[in-house]
Amino acid sequence: MTNLTKPKQIFTTAELFKEIPLAFFSFLFFKSMKFALGNLYNFHLHRNNQQFEWQPLSTETLESPFTLPFWMTFGPRLNTHAIIAPVGPLPVNDSVDIDIESAENSAKSWTIAVYKFPGYKTITRISSSDSSLDLEEKWKTLKLPSGNYMLGLRYYDWVKNVEFPTVKVDGVEIVKSKTISGDTNKFYSELRTRKNWFYFCLNYYVFTVLAMKSWLPKSFVRKQFLPVGDSSLIYYYGIIKHRESIKFSLDSRLLTSYNLYLTLYDRSSFVLEFYQIDEQEHTTIPRESNGFYLIRIRQKPGIKENFLKEWIHIEVL
Protein backbone atom coordinates (compact mmCIF):
# COMPACT_ATOMS: atom_id res chain seq x y z
CA MET A 1 0.00 0.00 0.00
CA THR A 2 2.95 2.28 0.29
CA ASN A 3 5.44 3.75 -2.13
CA LEU A 4 8.58 1.62 -1.98
CA THR A 5 11.87 2.24 -3.68
CA LYS A 6 12.09 0.44 -7.03
CA PRO A 7 13.88 -2.95 -7.02
CA LYS A 8 16.69 -1.73 -9.29
CA GLN A 9 17.59 0.89 -6.68
CA ILE A 10 17.80 -1.70 -3.91
CA PHE A 11 19.74 -4.54 -5.51
CA THR A 12 22.37 -4.44 -8.22
CA THR A 13 22.35 -7.22 -10.82
CA ALA A 14 25.20 -8.94 -9.02
CA GLU A 15 23.33 -8.75 -5.70
CA LEU A 16 20.20 -10.24 -7.29
CA PHE A 17 22.16 -13.36 -8.28
CA LYS A 18 22.89 -13.84 -4.57
CA GLU A 19 19.62 -12.61 -3.11
CA ILE A 20 17.14 -14.61 -5.19
CA PRO A 21 18.56 -18.11 -4.48
CA LEU A 22 18.99 -17.31 -0.76
CA ALA A 23 15.45 -15.91 -0.59
CA PHE A 24 14.08 -18.97 -2.36
CA PHE A 25 15.67 -21.37 0.13
CA SER A 26 14.57 -19.15 3.02
CA PHE A 27 11.01 -19.28 1.67
CA LEU A 28 11.09 -23.09 1.52
CA PHE A 29 12.58 -23.22 5.01
CA PHE A 30 9.83 -20.93 6.35
CA LYS A 31 7.05 -23.02 4.79
CA SER A 32 8.45 -26.30 6.08
CA MET A 33 8.96 -24.86 9.58
CA LYS A 34 5.47 -23.34 9.60
CA PHE A 35 3.96 -26.75 8.88
CA ALA A 36 6.14 -28.59 11.42
CA LEU A 37 5.89 -26.00 14.20
CA GLY A 38 2.16 -25.58 13.74
CA ASN A 39 1.66 -29.31 14.31
CA LEU A 40 4.05 -29.34 17.28
CA TYR A 41 2.37 -26.34 18.89
CA ASN A 42 -1.08 -27.86 18.46
CA PHE A 43 0.16 -31.14 19.94
CA HIS A 44 1.63 -29.17 22.86
CA LEU A 45 -1.73 -27.47 23.53
CA HIS A 46 -3.61 -30.77 23.40
CA ARG A 47 -1.09 -32.57 25.58
CA ASN A 48 -1.20 -29.90 28.27
CA ASN A 49 -4.97 -29.37 27.90
CA GLN A 50 -4.32 -25.71 27.03
CA GLN A 51 -6.50 -25.48 23.94
CA PHE A 52 -9.42 -24.34 26.14
CA GLU A 53 -7.39 -21.64 27.93
CA TRP A 54 -6.49 -18.17 26.66
CA GLN A 55 -2.77 -18.07 25.80
CA PRO A 56 -1.72 -14.39 25.81
CA LEU A 57 1.65 -13.51 24.39
CA SER A 58 3.64 -12.83 27.54
CA THR A 59 6.86 -13.64 29.35
CA GLU A 60 5.10 -16.63 30.90
CA THR A 61 3.83 -18.20 27.66
CA LEU A 62 7.17 -17.57 25.95
CA GLU A 63 8.82 -19.88 28.48
CA SER A 64 7.47 -22.75 26.41
CA PRO A 65 10.04 -23.76 23.75
CA PHE A 66 7.25 -23.96 21.15
CA THR A 67 5.62 -20.54 21.59
CA LEU A 68 8.13 -18.13 20.03
CA PRO A 69 9.02 -20.38 17.06
CA PHE A 70 5.29 -20.86 16.41
CA TRP A 71 4.51 -17.15 16.47
CA MET A 72 7.50 -16.33 14.28
CA THR A 73 5.92 -18.48 11.58
CA PHE A 74 2.22 -17.93 12.33
CA GLY A 75 2.35 -14.13 12.67
CA PRO A 76 5.99 -13.06 12.50
CA ARG A 77 5.34 -9.30 12.31
CA LEU A 78 4.05 -9.26 15.88
CA ASN A 79 1.54 -6.55 16.80
CA THR A 80 3.34 -4.74 19.59
CA HIS A 81 0.51 -2.25 20.08
CA ALA A 82 -2.11 -4.72 21.26
CA ILE A 83 -2.41 -7.39 23.91
CA ILE A 84 -2.75 -10.58 21.87
CA ALA A 85 -4.32 -13.81 23.05
CA PRO A 86 -5.49 -16.86 21.07
CA VAL A 87 -7.57 -19.80 22.26
CA GLY A 88 -8.38 -23.08 20.56
CA PRO A 89 -8.78 -25.08 18.48
CA LEU A 90 -12.40 -25.30 19.59
CA PRO A 91 -14.64 -28.07 18.15
CA VAL A 92 -17.86 -26.32 17.09
CA ASN A 93 -21.09 -27.87 15.83
CA ASP A 94 -23.29 -24.81 15.59
CA SER A 95 -22.33 -21.70 17.57
CA VAL A 96 -19.85 -19.81 19.74
CA ASP A 97 -20.95 -17.37 22.48
CA ILE A 98 -18.44 -14.73 23.62
CA ASP A 99 -18.71 -12.58 26.74
CA ILE A 100 -18.11 -9.20 25.08
CA GLU A 101 -18.75 -7.38 28.36
CA SER A 102 -15.30 -8.52 29.52
CA ALA A 103 -13.74 -7.06 26.39
CA GLU A 104 -15.61 -3.76 26.81
CA ASN A 105 -14.40 -3.46 30.40
CA SER A 106 -10.80 -4.28 29.49
CA ALA A 107 -10.03 -2.02 26.53
CA LYS A 108 -11.32 1.06 24.74
CA SER A 109 -10.82 -0.75 21.44
CA TRP A 110 -10.80 -4.49 20.77
CA THR A 111 -11.20 -7.16 18.10
CA ILE A 112 -11.95 -10.88 18.30
CA ALA A 113 -11.38 -12.81 15.08
CA VAL A 114 -12.53 -16.35 14.30
CA TYR A 115 -10.13 -18.45 12.22
CA LYS A 116 -10.82 -21.80 10.60
CA PHE A 117 -8.41 -24.38 11.94
CA PRO A 118 -5.90 -25.51 10.79
CA GLY A 119 -5.68 -23.17 7.79
CA TYR A 120 -6.21 -20.00 9.87
CA LYS A 121 -8.50 -18.46 7.28
CA THR A 122 -10.48 -15.61 8.82
CA ILE A 123 -14.17 -16.61 8.96
CA THR A 124 -15.62 -13.65 10.82
CA ARG A 125 -14.75 -11.06 13.45
CA ILE A 126 -16.40 -8.83 16.01
CA SER A 127 -15.04 -5.50 17.11
CA SER A 128 -15.78 -2.61 19.44
CA SER A 129 -16.15 -0.43 16.34
CA ASP A 130 -18.88 -2.60 14.75
CA SER A 131 -22.02 -0.48 14.40
CA SER A 132 -24.17 -3.62 14.34
CA LEU A 133 -22.83 -4.88 17.67
CA ASP A 134 -25.03 -4.20 20.71
CA LEU A 135 -22.46 -3.46 23.39
CA GLU A 136 -25.21 -3.30 26.02
CA GLU A 137 -25.61 -7.08 25.75
CA LYS A 138 -23.26 -9.33 27.68
CA TRP A 139 -23.01 -12.12 25.09
CA LYS A 140 -22.46 -12.20 21.36
CA THR A 141 -23.50 -15.36 19.52
CA LEU A 142 -21.69 -16.35 16.33
CA LYS A 143 -23.27 -19.02 14.14
CA LEU A 144 -20.58 -21.18 12.51
CA PRO A 145 -20.49 -24.23 10.24
CA SER A 146 -19.40 -27.42 11.97
CA GLY A 147 -15.61 -27.55 12.33
CA ASN A 148 -12.61 -26.52 14.43
CA TYR A 149 -11.88 -22.84 15.08
CA MET A 150 -9.34 -20.58 16.76
CA LEU A 151 -10.26 -17.28 18.38
CA GLY A 152 -7.75 -14.44 18.24
CA LEU A 153 -8.24 -11.51 20.60
CA ARG A 154 -6.55 -8.10 20.43
CA TYR A 155 -6.94 -5.37 23.06
CA TYR A 156 -5.91 -1.77 22.27
CA ASP A 157 -5.68 1.04 24.83
CA TRP A 158 -6.30 -1.34 27.69
CA VAL A 159 -6.82 -0.89 31.43
CA LYS A 160 -4.49 -1.82 34.31
CA ASN A 161 -5.78 -5.40 34.56
CA VAL A 162 -7.48 -7.00 31.56
CA GLU A 163 -9.92 -9.87 31.42
CA PHE A 164 -10.20 -12.34 28.58
CA PRO A 165 -13.80 -13.41 27.99
CA THR A 166 -15.64 -16.57 28.86
CA VAL A 167 -16.49 -18.59 25.74
CA LYS A 168 -19.34 -21.05 25.26
CA VAL A 169 -19.38 -23.60 22.44
CA ASP A 170 -22.80 -24.93 21.45
CA GLY A 171 -24.19 -23.50 24.69
CA VAL A 172 -21.60 -25.10 26.98
CA GLU A 173 -18.92 -23.06 28.75
CA ILE A 174 -15.55 -24.50 27.76
CA VAL A 175 -13.22 -21.47 28.02
CA LYS A 176 -13.13 -19.68 31.37
CA SER A 177 -12.38 -15.98 31.75
CA LYS A 178 -8.79 -15.07 32.56
CA THR A 179 -7.40 -11.90 34.12
CA ILE A 180 -3.81 -10.73 33.63
CA SER A 181 -1.78 -7.60 34.28
CA GLY A 182 -1.96 -4.87 31.66
CA ASP A 183 1.85 -4.65 31.51
CA THR A 184 2.10 -8.06 29.86
CA ASN A 185 3.62 -6.57 26.67
CA LYS A 186 6.82 -5.55 28.46
CA PHE A 187 8.45 -8.71 27.08
CA TYR A 188 8.88 -7.01 23.67
CA SER A 189 11.75 -4.88 24.97
CA GLU A 190 13.81 -8.01 25.64
CA LEU A 191 12.55 -10.28 22.88
CA ARG A 192 15.25 -9.41 20.34
CA THR A 193 17.91 -10.88 22.65
CA ARG A 194 16.51 -14.29 21.64
CA LYS A 195 17.16 -13.91 17.92
CA ASN A 196 19.63 -16.30 16.28
CA TRP A 197 20.48 -17.85 12.93
CA PHE A 198 17.22 -19.87 12.93
CA TYR A 199 14.99 -16.78 12.90
CA PHE A 200 17.28 -14.98 10.45
CA CYS A 201 17.01 -17.86 7.97
CA LEU A 202 13.29 -18.13 8.63
CA ASN A 203 12.54 -14.53 7.63
CA TYR A 204 15.42 -13.72 5.28
CA TYR A 205 13.24 -13.95 2.16
CA VAL A 206 10.73 -11.32 3.33
CA PHE A 207 13.10 -8.39 2.72
CA THR A 208 13.73 -9.65 -0.82
CA VAL A 209 10.01 -10.12 -1.50
CA LEU A 210 9.24 -6.55 -0.38
CA ALA A 211 12.17 -5.15 -2.35
CA MET A 212 10.88 -6.85 -5.51
CA LYS A 213 7.17 -6.25 -4.87
CA SER A 214 6.55 -4.57 -8.23
CA TRP A 215 7.52 -7.86 -9.94
CA LEU A 216 5.31 -10.05 -7.75
CA PRO A 217 1.52 -10.43 -7.26
CA LYS A 218 0.22 -8.03 -4.59
CA SER A 219 -1.71 -10.81 -2.85
CA PHE A 220 1.46 -12.92 -2.59
CA VAL A 221 3.48 -10.05 -1.11
CA ARG A 222 0.78 -9.23 1.44
CA LYS A 223 0.35 -12.85 2.48
CA GLN A 224 4.09 -13.26 3.07
CA PHE A 225 4.35 -10.11 5.15
CA LEU A 226 0.96 -10.37 6.91
CA PRO A 227 0.10 -14.09 7.16
CA VAL A 228 -2.73 -13.36 9.62
CA GLY A 229 -3.70 -9.73 9.16
CA ASP A 230 -6.41 -8.02 11.22
CA SER A 231 -9.19 -6.92 8.86
CA SER A 232 -10.06 -4.03 11.20
CA LEU A 233 -6.70 -2.42 10.46
CA ILE A 234 -5.30 -0.49 7.51
CA TYR A 235 -1.71 -1.45 6.72
CA TYR A 236 1.25 0.33 5.15
CA TYR A 237 4.58 -1.48 5.06
CA GLY A 238 7.92 -1.68 3.30
CA ILE A 239 11.65 -2.06 3.70
CA ILE A 240 14.07 0.35 5.30
CA LYS A 241 17.79 0.05 4.71
CA HIS A 242 20.83 0.85 6.78
CA ARG A 243 21.07 4.61 7.51
CA GLU A 244 17.63 5.35 6.04
CA SER A 245 14.78 7.16 7.77
CA ILE A 246 11.02 7.27 7.16
CA LYS A 247 9.24 10.60 6.82
CA PHE A 248 5.50 10.74 7.53
CA SER A 249 3.24 13.57 6.39
CA LEU A 250 -0.24 13.15 7.86
CA ASP A 251 -3.50 15.00 7.41
CA SER A 252 -4.98 16.32 10.66
CA ARG A 253 -8.21 14.41 9.90
CA LEU A 254 -6.29 11.14 10.06
CA LEU A 255 -5.00 11.89 13.55
CA THR A 256 -8.44 13.02 14.67
CA SER A 257 -10.24 9.88 13.51
CA TYR A 258 -7.59 7.15 13.64
CA ASN A 259 -4.72 5.87 15.75
CA LEU A 260 -1.50 5.31 13.82
CA TYR A 261 0.99 2.78 15.18
CA LEU A 262 4.54 2.30 13.88
CA THR A 263 6.65 -0.83 14.40
CA LEU A 264 10.19 -1.28 13.10
CA TYR A 265 11.59 -4.80 12.67
CA ASP A 266 15.03 -6.15 11.84
CA ARG A 267 15.50 -8.61 9.01
CA SER A 268 14.78 -11.50 11.38
CA SER A 269 11.38 -9.86 12.11
CA PHE A 270 12.28 -9.09 15.71
CA VAL A 271 10.92 -5.80 17.04
CA LEU A 272 13.43 -2.96 17.21
CA GLU A 273 11.16 -0.05 18.10
CA PHE A 274 7.45 0.69 18.33
CA TYR A 275 5.33 3.70 19.21
CA GLN A 276 2.23 5.66 18.26
CA ILE A 277 2.57 8.63 15.89
CA ASP A 278 0.43 11.60 16.91
CA GLU A 279 1.99 14.48 14.97
CA GLN A 280 1.40 15.55 11.36
CA GLU A 281 5.10 15.59 10.44
CA HIS A 282 7.31 12.86 11.81
CA THR A 283 10.70 11.43 10.78
CA THR A 284 12.28 8.34 12.30
CA ILE A 285 15.91 8.19 13.31
CA PRO A 286 18.27 6.54 10.76
CA ARG A 287 18.31 2.77 11.07
CA GLU A 288 21.42 0.83 12.02
CA SER A 289 20.60 -2.16 9.80
CA ASN A 290 18.26 -3.38 7.05
CA GLY A 291 14.74 -4.27 8.06
CA PHE A 292 11.01 -3.52 7.65
CA TYR A 293 8.50 -0.99 8.86
CA LEU A 294 4.82 -1.61 9.43
CA ILE A 295 2.12 1.00 9.99
CA ARG A 296 -1.14 -0.13 11.58
CA ILE A 297 -4.01 2.34 11.32
CA ARG A 298 -7.04 1.71 13.51
CA GLN A 299 -10.23 3.75 13.69
CA LYS A 300 -10.88 5.39 17.04
CA PRO A 301 -13.98 4.28 18.99
CA GLY A 302 -17.15 6.12 17.99
CA ILE A 303 -15.66 7.51 14.76
CA LYS A 304 -17.53 6.89 11.49
CA GLU A 305 -15.42 8.88 9.03
CA ASN A 306 -13.96 6.70 6.26
CA PHE A 307 -10.21 6.56 5.75
CA LEU A 308 -8.80 8.30 2.67
CA LYS A 309 -5.40 7.29 1.33
CA GLU A 310 -4.69 10.96 0.54
CA TRP A 311 -4.39 11.54 4.29
CA ILE A 312 -1.03 9.79 4.53
CA HIS A 313 2.25 10.18 2.66
CA ILE A 314 5.28 8.00 3.46
CA GLU A 315 8.75 8.68 2.10
CA VAL A 316 11.92 6.68 2.73
CA LEU A 317 14.88 9.07 2.91
BELUR-V975014 format. One record per backbone hydrogen bond with DSSP energy under -0.5 kcal/mol. NH is the residue of the N-H (numbers start at 0). CO is the residue of the C=O. If there is no record, write none. Layout:
NH|CO ; NH|CO
This chain:
3|1 ; 8|5 ; 9|5 ; 9|6 ; 10|6 ; 15|11 ; 16|12 ; 17|13 ; 17|14 ; 18|14 ; 19|15 ; 21|17 ; 22|18 ; 23|19 ; 24|20 ; 25|21 ; 26|22 ; 27|23 ; 28|24 ; 29|25 ; 30|26 ; 31|27 ; 32|28 ; 33|29 ; 34|30 ; 35|31 ; 36|32 ; 37|33 ; 38|34 ; 39|35 ; 40|36 ; 41|37 ; 42|38 ; 43|39 ; 44|40 ; 45|41 ; 46|42 ; 47|43 ; 48|45 ; 49|44 ; 50|44 ; 52|49 ; 54|85 ; 56|83 ; 57|55 ; 61|57 ; 62|59 ; 63|60 ; 66|63 ; 67|63 ; 69|65 ; 70|66 ; 71|67 ; 72|69 ; 73|69 ; 74|70 ; 77|75 ; 79|77 ; 81|78 ; 82|154 ; 83|81 ; 84|152 ; 85|54 ; 86|150 ; 87|50 ; 88|148 ; 89|148 ; 91|89 ; 91|146 ; 95|141 ; 96|167 ; 97|139 ; 98|165 ; 99|97 ; 99|137 ; 100|137 ; 101|98 ; 102|98 ; 103|99 ; 104|100 ; 105|101 ; 105|102 ; 106|102 ; 107|155 ; 107|156 ; 108|155 ; 110|153 ; 111|125 ; 112|151 ; 113|123 ; 114|112 ; 114|149 ; 115|120 ; 116|147 ; 119|115 ; 120|115 ; 122|113 ; 123|113 ; 125|111 ; 127|109 ; 129|126 ; 132|129 ; 134|132 ; 136|133 ; 139|97 ; 141|95 ; 142|140 ; 143|93 ; 146|91 ; 148|89 ; 149|114 ; 150|86 ; 151|112 ; 152|84 ; 153|110 ; 154|82 ; 155|108 ; 158|105 ; 161|179 ; 163|177 ; 166|174 ; 167|96 ; 168|171 ; 169|94 ; 169|167 ; 171|168 ; 173|166 ; 173|171 ; 174|166 ; 175|51 ; 177|163 ; 179|161 ; 181|159 ; 183|180 ; 185|182 ; 186|183 ; 187|184 ; 188|185 ; 189|186 ; 190|186 ; 191|187 ; 192|189 ; 193|190 ; 194|191 ; 199|195 ; 200|196 ; 201|197 ; 202|198 ; 203|199 ; 205|202 ; 206|202 ; 206|203 ; 207|203 ; 208|204 ; 209|205 ; 210|206 ; 211|207 ; 212|209 ; 214|211 ; 215|212 ; 220|216 ; 221|217 ; 222|218 ; 223|219 ; 224|220 ; 225|221 ; 228|225 ; 230|228 ; 232|229 ; 233|296 ; 235|294 ; 237|292 ; 239|290 ; 242|286 ; 243|240 ; 246|314 ; 247|245 ; 247|281 ; 248|312 ; 249|279 ; 250|310 ; 253|250 ; 254|250 ; 255|251 ; 256|252 ; 257|253 ; 258|297 ; 259|276 ; 260|258 ; 260|295 ; 261|274 ; 262|293 ; 263|272 ; 264|291 ; 265|269 ; 266|289 ; 268|265 ; 271|263 ; 272|263 ; 274|261 ; 276|259 ; 277|275 ; 281|247 ; 281|279 ; 283|245 ; 286|243 ; 290|239 ; 291|264 ; 292|237 ; 293|262 ; 294|235 ; 295|260 ; 295|293 ; 296|233 ; 296|294 ; 297|258 ; 297|295 ; 298|231 ; 299|256 ; 302|299 ; 310|307 ; 311|308 ; 312|248 ; 314|246 ; 316|244 ; 316|314
